[in-house]
Amino acid sequence: MGALSKFLGKPKEVEIDGNKITLYPLKVKDMEIFEGGANPTPEQAKKIATKMMITSIPDSTEEEIENLPMETYTKIMDEINKLNGFKDERIGAIKEKLIKADANK
């Protein structure tokens, strides 16, 4: 074990709509997820959020994510953001674009 091992993130069990799910924190090696800049298009926002969810919930599939109700999806993303300490306004912008894209379907 190295000097930084004590800082490695631990998984966290959260409750979403009465169901428990374990979320895993993102790591530095996962930073490529955020390619797309500070102002992603709705398609880029969806891609970023999907990659974040798959990385945080390793046994999830893209198909499952695509079929989640938007309310549940945003609750899970909120918990992922909290777990990773994301307070950046870009996270809010991604969430906003996802909700708008879903409303325009």
Protein Blocks (a to p, Z undefined) as FASTA:
>chain_A
ZZklmmpccdddddeehiacddddddfklmmmmggijbdcfklmmmmmmmmmmmmmmmbc
fklmmmpcfklmmmmmmmmmmmnopabfklmmmmmmmmmmmmmZZ
